[in-house]
Amino acid sequence: PQLQAVRWPDCEYGSHSWELVVTVDHQHEEVQKEFLLRVTGDLHIGGVMLKLVEQIKISQDWSDYALWWEQKKCWLLKTHWTLDKCGVQADAKLFFTTQHKMLRLRLPNMKTVRLKVSFSSMVFKAVSDICKILNIRRSEELSLLKQSEDTLKKKKKKDKNSKEPVTEDILNLCNSPVSSGLSGSPGLYSKTMTPVYDPISGTPASSTITWFSDSPLTEQNCSILAFSHPNCSPETLAEMYQPRTLADKAKLNAGWLDSSRSLMEQGILEDDQLLLRFKYYTFFDLNPKYDAVRINQIYEQARWAILLEEIDCTEEEMLIFAALQYHVSKLSLSSEAQDFTCESEVDEVEAALSNLEVTLEGGNASNILEDITDIPKLADNLSINQYLLSDVLIKQIHCFLVLCDLGCEIVPDVNVAAKKFGIKLLIPVADGMNEVYLRCDNETQYARWMAACVLASKGKTMADSSYHPEVHKILSFLKMKNWTMSPQAVSDPESIDMKPECFVSLRYTKKYKSKQLAARILEAHQNVSQMTLVEAKLRFIQAWQSLPEFGLSYYIVRFKGSKKDDVLGVSYNRLIRIDIATGDPITTWRFSNMKQWNVNWEIRQVAIEFDQNVSIAFTCLSADCKIIHEYIGGYIFLSTRSKDQNETLDEDLFHKLTGGQE
C-alpha cells in the first residue's frame, strides 16, 4: 500500500516537523501539566525550553529548570545541542523539572538534615556542594550511600512493632545558597574566610559566626554538627543492623552511588533519604582550628563502627573506646568545655593537637630538620616463632622489601595487662600465607618494631621523618590501655548515672553486668580524663586507625579461574583476597605495584595488572563492579593531594581515574 502524505495546515516548519509532548513539573493546580510542542530535529534544546516557557504562560523564575528524558534516564543539559543530535524523537517522554530538589541526608552522627541538592550534577560535585553547606572540608573523602536492603528491613520491622509512630528529628537547611540553586560560597574553602573554631570545645569563634548570618548554618546548627550528643540506649542499638560475618560487612558497601553520574540518573527521587559517609579512609590535613564539624563527624562514624561491630577490636580496646566516648560525652554536656577561652591555653592545645595531627596523617612534624644521616636501626633480642634470636637486625631496605614487595599483612597481638606484646607478619607464599610471629619484651620495644613495620607497609623506611611520631603514637595508645583502679574513680559522683551500656557493643552488655562494665570503663577513663574535647575525639580516631581492619571495605567476588567465592578487601594502599569462611588473608596486592586496571563492561569483570607479570581478574557478586573500580581510582586520586594545592581539586582527573567507560 502506498504511504499517504499528511499536510499540516498552517505549519511554519513544513512536512518534516513533529509533535513533542513535555510534562512540566510546577505547583500551579489550575494550569495544565502536559504541553504539546511542534518541533523539528534541528531545533536546539534551549529553543525547546524557550518555546515551552512561552506556551506555559506562568510568570516565575525558570532558571533552575531543565529537561529530563525519562526513557533514557538522562538530563538534556547541553542546550546548544539539537534534538537530532540528542536522539530525541516523537516518542520521547520529556519532563521539564527543577535541577535542585529536597534530599534527606543521614550524617555519620545519625542526625538527619534536609536540604536542596543538585539532582543534575555528578554526585562528586553534589557532595562538594553539600559539604560547603555543612562546613566540612575535603569533600572528596565523602560520598553518598544507599542503605542496604537488610538495614531497611530491620528498620521497617522495628517501625511495625512500635506502638507509637516514629518521629525523626530533622535539621532543615533548605535556605542555603546551594539549596537555592546557587553555587556554594568559595569562602568556606579559603583559609582567611573559613569559620574558625575554638580548638578546645569545637564551637565557632564569635568573630566568625557572623559569616553564617545569611546561611542556615547558624551557631545552634554548628553545635549540632560539631558536638557529640547523648548516646543512644542499648535498646536502640539492638534494633540497628549489625554485621555478623564478612558477607554481612560486604552488604554495608554495596550501595555507594556512582560519583560520575547524577542522583536522578541513579533513581534517587525528591525527599529520598541517603547516608552521607566518609568513603575513603585517608583523612587529609585534619586541623582542629577549621575542622570541628569534620572531626566530630569522623569521630561519630568511627564510634558507630565500633558500637555496631562493623570493625573488630579486642575487649581491652573496646574499653578504651568506651572510656573516650564517656569522656567526650561528659565534656560535650559540660559548660566548662564551652566557656574555656584562655588564649595561652588555647595556643598550647593547638600545638599539642598539631603534633597529634602529624600522627594521624603520618606527615612531617617540627622535627623535620632532624639529622637525616642518623638512620634508626633495630637491634634487639626477639622471639620469632618461639625461637629466641639474639641481636636481630632489620635494616630499613630489608624491611621495605619484605613487607612492601611481598605484600605482608601486619596484625598486632597485644594485651597490656598480660604483658603480651606481639606482632604477626603474614607473608604471602604460593599456597597461601606464612605467619611470622615477633614477640617483644616490653612496650618500648614493641612500639619501635611495630612503627617500622607500619612504615614499611606504606612503602616508607625508618629514615622517614614520620618514624618517631609513629613510635610515639603507638606508645600513647599502649599507655591508654595500661590502667589500675583507683577508689576516687569509683566514688566519682558523675559516674553514678553513666549508663555504660551506651558505650560498648551488645556483645559486652551481654557478657558483663552494668556495674562491672561501669567499673572497668572508669578504670580506663583515668588515663584519658585530662584530655580536652577535641583531643579526645582525635585520640578515638587514632585508636580506630590502629585497628587491623581499619579502612577495609569488603566485597564478595569470584576470581577468574576459581570455583568458590572470596572476599576482596579494598584499602587505601592495597587489595586483599580473604577466605570467606575463615576470614584469613590469602594474598595482598599493593597499589604501588599496580601498572593498570580496567573493566570489561560486557561481562562486568575487573582486570588488574601488577609488576612482575602478576595479573588478576574478578567479578563482583555483592555490588556493581563500578564501585570497586571507583574505589581503586579514588584512592589513587587522593594519594596525589598535597597541602600546596590550596585545597582545589582536579575534578577531571578524579573522573578520569574513577569514571570508566561503559
FENMO-V738987 format. One record per backbone hydrogen bond with DSSP energy under -1.0 kcal/mol. NH is the residue of the N-H (numbers start at 1). CO is the residue of the C=O. E is the energy in kcal/mol with one decimal. If there is no record, write none. Layout:
<<NH:CO:E> <NH:CO:E>>
This chain:
<<11:8:-1.0> <17:14:-1.2> <18:39:-2.7> <20:37:-3.2> <22:35:-2.6> <23:94:-2.7> <24:33:-3.3> <25:96:-2.9> <26:24:-1.1> <31:28:-1.3> <35:22:-2.5> <37:20:-2.8> <39:18:-3.0> <43:40:-1.7> <45:81:-2.6> <46:79:-2.6> <48:44:-1.7> <49:45:-2.2> <50:46:-2.2> <51:47:-2.5> <52:48:-2.3> <53:49:-2.6> <54:50:-2.0> <55:51:-1.5> <56:52:-2.0> <57:53:-1.6> <60:58:-1.1> <65:62:-1.8> <66:97:-2.4> <68:95:-3.1> <69:74:-3.1> <70:93:-2.3> <73:69:-1.1> <74:69:-1.5> <76:67:-2.8> <79:77:-1.6> <81:78:-1.9> <83:43:-1.9> <84:41:-2.7> <86:82:-2.0> <87:83:-1.2> <88:83:-2.2> <92:89:-2.0> <94:21:-1.2> <95:68:-2.7> <96:23:-3.1> <97:66:-2.3> <99:64:-2.4> <101:117:-2.5> <103:115:-2.3> <104:272:-2.6> <105:113:-3.0> <106:274:-2.8> <107:111:-3.0> <110:107:-2.3> <113:105:-2.7> <114:171:-2.8> <115:103:-2.2> <117:101:-2.9> <119:99:-4.0> <123:261:-2.0> <124:259:-2.0> <126:122:-2.4> <127:123:-3.0> <128:124:-1.4> <129:125:-2.2> <130:126:-2.3> <131:127:-2.6> <132:128:-1.4> <133:129:-1.6> <134:130:-2.1> <136:131:-2.8> <141:138:-1.9> <142:139:-1.9> <143:277:-2.2> <145:275:-2.5> <146:255:-2.4> <152:148:-2.1> <153:149:-2.6> <154:150:-2.0> <155:151:-1.9> <156:152:-2.7> <157:153:-2.2> <158:154:-2.0> <159:155:-2.6> <160:156:-2.3> <161:157:-1.9> <162:158:-1.2> <171:112:-3.0> <173:114:-3.4> <176:173:-1.2> <180:176:-1.3> <181:178:-1.8> <182:177:-2.1> <188:185:-1.3> <189:186:-1.7> <190:187:-1.9> <194:190:-2.3> <197:289:-2.9> <198:203:-3.2> <202:198:-3.0> <205:196:-3.4> <208:205:-1.7> <209:205:-1.5> <211:208:-1.6> <212:209:-1.8> <213:210:-1.9> <215:212:-2.4> <218:216:-2.3> <222:218:-2.6> <223:219:-1.9> <224:220:-1.8> <225:221:-1.9> <226:222:-2.7> <227:223:-2.0> <237:233:-2.2> <238:234:-2.2> <240:237:-1.2> <249:245:-2.1> <250:246:-1.9> <254:251:-1.2> <257:144:-2.5> <261:258:-1.4> <264:119:-1.5> <267:264:-1.6> <268:263:-2.2> <271:102:-3.4> <272:269:-1.9> <274:104:-2.5> <275:145:-2.8> <276:106:-2.2> <277:143:-2.2> <279:141:-1.9> <280:141:-1.9> <282:280:-1.1> <284:282:-1.1> <290:287:-1.6> <291:287:-2.7> <295:291:-3.4> <296:292:-2.0> <297:293:-2.4> <298:294:-2.3> <299:295:-2.7> <300:296:-2.6> <301:297:-2.2> <302:298:-2.5> <303:299:-2.8> <304:300:-2.5> <305:301:-1.7> <306:302:-1.9> <307:303:-2.6> <308:304:-2.5> <309:306:-1.1> <310:305:-2.3> <311:305:-1.2> <318:314:-2.5> <319:315:-1.9> <320:316:-1.4> <321:317:-2.5> <322:318:-2.3> <323:319:-2.5> <324:320:-2.3> <325:321:-2.3> <326:322:-2.6> <327:323:-2.3> <328:324:-2.7> <329:325:-2.9> <330:326:-2.3> <331:327:-2.5> <332:328:-2.5> <333:329:-1.4> <339:335:-1.6> <346:342:-2.3> <347:343:-2.2> <348:344:-2.0> <349:345:-2.4> <350:346:-2.6> <351:347:-2.1> <352:348:-2.0> <353:349:-3.1> <354:350:-2.1> <355:351:-1.7> <356:352:-1.9> <357:353:-2.7> <358:354:-1.4> <359:355:-1.5> <360:356:-1.9> <361:357:-2.2> <362:358:-2.7> <363:358:-1.4> <368:365:-1.2> <370:367:-2.0> <374:371:-1.4> <375:373:-1.5> <380:392:-1.5> <382:389:-1.8> <383:439:-1.6> <384:387:-3.2> <385:437:-2.4> <387:384:-1.9> <389:382:-3.1> <392:380:-2.4> <394:378:-1.3> <399:395:-2.5> <400:396:-2.0> <401:397:-2.1> <402:398:-2.7> <403:399:-2.2> <404:400:-2.3> <406:401:-1.0> <408:403:-1.6> <409:426:-2.3> <411:424:-2.6> <413:422:-2.9> <415:420:-2.5> <419:416:-1.6> <420:415:-2.7> <422:413:-2.5> <423:438:-2.5> <424:411:-3.0> <425:436:-3.4> <426:409:-2.9> <427:434:-3.3> <429:432:-3.3> <432:429:-1.7> <434:427:-3.6> <436:425:-3.0> <438:423:-3.0> <439:383:-2.9> <440:421:-3.2> <446:442:-2.3> <447:443:-2.8> <448:444:-2.1> <449:445:-2.2> <450:446:-3.1> <451:447:-2.2> <452:448:-1.6> <453:449:-2.2> <454:450:-2.7> <455:451:-2.4> <456:452:-2.2> <457:453:-2.1> <459:456:-1.7> <460:455:-2.9> <464:461:-1.7> <467:464:-1.9> <470:466:-1.8> <471:467:-2.1> <472:468:-2.5> <473:469:-2.4> <474:470:-2.2> <475:471:-2.4> <476:472:-2.3> <477:473:-2.0> <478:474:-2.3> <479:475:-2.2> <480:476:-1.7> <481:477:-1.1> <490:486:-1.2> <491:487:-1.8> <495:492:-1.7> <496:493:-1.0> <498:495:-1.4> <502:499:-2.1> <503:500:-2.0> <508:505:-1.3> <509:505:-1.1> <510:506:-1.7> <512:508:-2.1> <517:513:-2.4> <518:514:-2.6> <519:515:-2.3> <520:516:-2.1> <521:517:-2.6> <522:518:-2.4> <523:519:-1.8> <524:520:-2.0> <525:521:-2.0> <527:524:-1.2> <528:525:-1.6> <529:525:-1.1> <531:528:-1.7> <534:200:-1.1> <536:532:-2.4> <537:533:-1.8> <538:534:-2.4> <539:535:-2.5> <540:536:-2.1> <541:537:-2.4> <542:538:-2.6> <543:539:-2.6> <544:540:-2.4> <545:541:-2.4> <547:544:-1.3> <550:547:-1.8> <552:549:-1.8> <553:570:-2.0> <555:568:-1.6> <557:566:-2.8> <558:619:-2.4> <560:617:-3.1> <562:559:-2.3> <566:557:-2.8> <567:578:-2.5> <568:555:-3.4> <569:576:-3.1> <570:553:-2.6> <571:574:-2.7> <575:589:-3.0> <576:569:-2.4> <577:587:-3.0> <578:567:-3.2> <579:584:-2.9> <583:579:-2.6> <586:577:-4.0> <587:577:-1.1> <589:575:-2.7> <591:573:-2.2> <593:590:-1.4> <594:591:-1.6> <595:609:-3.0> <596:609:-1.4> <598:607:-2.5> <600:605:-3.0> <601:599:-1.0> <605:600:-1.8> <606:618:-2.8> <607:598:-2.9> <608:616:-2.8> <609:596:-2.9> <610:614:-3.7> <611:593:-2.1> <616:608:-2.5> <618:606:-2.2> <619:558:-2.0> <621:556:-2.9> <622:556:-1.3> <627:624:-1.7> <629:625:-2.3> <630:626:-2.5> <631:627:-2.1> <632:628:-2.4> <633:629:-2.1> <634:630:-2.9> <635:631:-2.4> <636:632:-2.0> <637:633:-2.4> <638:634:-2.5> <639:635:-1.5> <640:637:-1.6> <641:638:-1.4> <645:642:-1.6> <648:645:-1.6> <651:649:-1.4> <654:650:-1.8> <655:651:-2.2> <656:652:-2.0> <657:653:-2.2> <658:654:-2.0> <659:655:-2.4>>
